[in-house]
């Protein structure tokens, strides 16, 4: 590309205020938009050679209406917001950003697991509410505090994030079961074993989901699979909200058939006020932040900057639609 490229970011707010946009502005004329409504996409993207998006949809009609567009970069690993076939038909590479989040997501999984078992935040709230001060004894607890050591962590999906979660669980003294659709190398620690999905749900004290969303995995955790879990077991989901039948999970929690759940992702985000899981007992929900550590977001932007640099050099990388490989 001979001229200075015009680079437009459609939803910069998703990256926060503490990342270094200079990594992109050093490579062209950069325009940042915090948020872009569907009706604003064409106006803002007009004339851009490179578009960056996280959640802003770029469908076939939009791509067709942008004749100067030469590259689409994701501020994310997932690329379902882009019609990759339409981009490929135009010869436009679509580049994602893999591998930036495993340390952050695995840490969040363990933080939620620790809260489900150890209930530190629950008891800290009790102190701030004055309930400790009202007690006659030096200590009190209003829910069981359970150790991780000796319990079993079930990991569904054994890629970069799932395998890191398993390592951390092992460091806490947990036994690890993992389910993977394809053969994986056996890790060097133990106790560890691969298991069928049914056996994993039946034998785990906590199940953590780390599989991609596909037609086969949508509603993977349904009423029948939840019924396989121990009544004291916990479900953790930091992957995709659509992996879980949320109505079935809410019903299981209300019926006391599950020890609890911790979710960082839901089908609809942000959650509506009447979402059934907001009032479900033993359900901990965080606002899709497992990926969002400062370090992870900076790694993400670094990968995106490298993707832009590679495209401008004529050798696009992390291409998900086969163009220019």
N, C-alpha and C positions, 0 to 999 in steps of 0.2 A: 504494500500500500504506500504510494508515494506521498500523498497529502497527509496532513495531520488528521488523524481519525477523530470523529466526533463520537464520544462515549457518553451514554445516558444510563443512569441508574434509576430505576422506576420506584423502588421502595427501600431507600437507604435507611429508614428508621429501624428496619429489622436487625441492623448491625450495631445499633447503639451509637453512643457519642465518643467512645474511647478507642476507635480504630483509626488506622492511618490511611485516609483516602488518597494521600500523596502517592501511594503505590500505583494508583490508577491515573491520577492527574499527570504524573510524570511521563505517561505514555500517550497522551492525547488531550483533546479539549473535553474536559469532564463536566457534566451537569448532573447534580444530585437532586432527586425529588424524594422527600420523606415518604409520601404515600401517593399512589396514582389510582384514581377511580377508573373503572372500565371505560367511561366516556372520555377520559383524558388521555388514554394510551396513545392513540394515533397522533394527536397534536404534539405530545411530548416526545414521541419516538421519531417523528418526521425528520429526515435528514441524517439520522444517526447511522453510523456504520456498525457500531457495537452496542448492544443492549444488555444490561444486567437486570435480572429479576430474581426475586425470591418467591413471592406468592402472587405477584401480578400475572394474570393469565395472558399468554400470547397464543391465540388460536390461529387456525388456518386463515381465516378472513383477515385478521390483523397482519399476519406475516405477508400475505399477498398484497396488502395495501402499503407496504414499506419497501419500495424498489431499491433504496440505497442500503438496506440492511445486509450486512455481510457475516455477522457472527452474533450468536446469542450465548451469553454466559449466565450460569446459575449461581446465585449466592447461597447455594445449598447443594446437598447431594442428590435429593430427589428432583425429578424433572417432569412430573406429571402436569405442571402448569403450562408446559410448552407442547405444541403439536409438532413432535419431532419429525413425523413423516412429511408434513407440509414444509418444514424447514429443509429437510433433505431434498425434496423435489426442487427447491430453489438453489440447492448447493450451499446452504448455510449450515456450518457446523454448530452444534449445540454442545456446550462444554459444561460439565458439572464440577463439583468440588468435593471429591471423596476424601475420607480419612482424617478429617480435622477434629472429630468429636469424641472418639472413644474414651480418652481420659476423663473428659467432663461428664459424659453420660454414665460411665461406670461409677464415678464418684457419687453422682446423684442417686443411682440405684441403691448404693450402699447406705447413703444418708437416709433414704426413705425406709430401707430395710431396718436400719438401726432404730428408727423412730417406731416402726411397727412392733419391734421386739422390746426395745428398751424404754420407749415412751418419755424421753427426756423433755421434749417440747410440751407434751401434755402436762407433765408435772411442773415445768417452769410456769405454765399458764396458771396452774393451781396456786403457785406461790404469789404471782402477781395479782390474783383475785382475792388474796387474803386468807385462803383456806389453810395454809400451813400455820399462820399466826393464830388461827382459831383452834388449833389442836393442842391437847394437853401433853403430847409426847414429842420427843426430839425429832421424829421423822414420821412420815405417813406416805402411803401410796393408795391410789384408788383404782388401779388396774395392775395386772401381773407384769412384772419386769422379767424378761426371759433372755437368757444368753444365746448368742449365735453359735458358740462352740458346740460341736456335736450335732447340730441341726443339718438339714439337707437343703441345698440351694439347687433348684431345677432351672436350667438355662435353655430356653427355646430359641434356637438360632445360635450358631457358634462361629460367627464371623469376628471382625475386629472388636466390636463392642461386647458381644456375648462372651468371647474368650477372656477379655479383660475383666468383666464382671466375675467370671469363674475364678480367675486368679485372686481377686480381692476377697471373694468368699472363702477361698482356701486359706488365705492369710488370717482370716478370722476364726479358723479352726472348723470350718464347715465341710461337710461332704458335698461333692458336686456331681449332679447328673446333668447331662447335656443331650439335646436332641438336635440333629442336623440332617437335612434332606440328602446331603451328599457326604461321602466319606471324608473325615478329617483326621489329621494326625493326633495321636494320643498325647496329651500334655505330660510333662515330666513330674508332676506332683500327684498326690493322692491323699485320701480316697477320691477317685474319679472314675466315672464310667459313662459311656453313651447309652441312651435308653430310648425306647419307643415313646411316642407322645403320651399314650395312655399310662404307661408305667411311670413316666416322669411326673404326671399330674397326680397319680395315686401316691407316690412315695416321697414327694417333696414337702418340706415345711414352708417354703416360699418358692414361687414360680415367677421368673422374670422373663419377659418377652423381648426378643431381639431379632425377629424375623421381618422380612420386607412385606409390604402390603401387595398382594397379588389376588387374582380371582380365587385362587385356592386357599389363601389365608384369611380372606375377609370373613369376619364372624368365626374365626378359628376357635376362640374361647366362647363356646355357647353353653346353654343350660346343661347339656349332657356331659360336656367336659368339666364344667364346674362341679357337677355332682360327683365326679371322680376324686375331687380334692378332699383332704382331711378337714373336718370342721374347725380345726385350729390353724389351718394353713392360710397363707397370704398370697395375693396376686399382685405383681408389680408390672406396670406397663409404661415404658418410656419410648416405645417404637412408633406405633400408629394407632390412633383411636379406633379405627375400623377393624382392628384385629379382635375386638371384644364386643360381644352382644351386651350392650350396656344395660338394657332392661333386665336381662337374665342375671347380670352381676348384681344389680340393685336388689332384685328379688332374693337372691342367695344371701346377701348381707342382711336384709330385713328379716329373713327367716332364721338367721343364726347358723346357716349351713357353711359359713366361711369365717375365718378369724378376722379378716380385714382385707383391704386393698389399698394400693398406692398408685396413683395414675398421674403422669405428667402430660398425657395426650388424651383428647376426646374426639369424638366424631365431629362435633361442632365447636369451633373455637372463635372467640371465648364462649364459655358455657353460658347458656341462657339461665335466667334466674330460677326456672322451674325444672332444671335438669334433675332427673331422678337420683343421680349419684351424689348430689350436693347434700341431700338429707339422709343418705344411707348411713347406717351406723358402721363405725370402723373404717370409713373411707377417707383417705388422705389424698387431696388433689393439689398439684402445683401447676402453675400457668405456662406450660410448655417451655420450661427453662433449663431442662437437663443439658441441652447442647450449648448453653449460652455463657459459659465462663468467659472471662476476659481473654484468657489464653486461647480458648477455642475459637472465639470470634476473630482474633488476630491471625491465627493459623488459617482460618477460612479465607480472610481477605488476601493473605499471602498466596494461597493456592489460586484464587481468582486472578490476582495480578500476574502470576506465572502463566495462567491460561491465556490471558490477554497478550502477554509478551510472545508466547509461542505462536498464537494466531497471527500477530503482526509480522512475525518472522517467516510465516508461510508454512509452519508445521504445527497445526492445532493439536492440543493434547486434551486428555480426559473427554474425548468426543463420545457422545452417547447415541448419535444417529448415523455414524459411519461416514460422515463427510470429511474428506481431507486426510483420512488416516493413511 
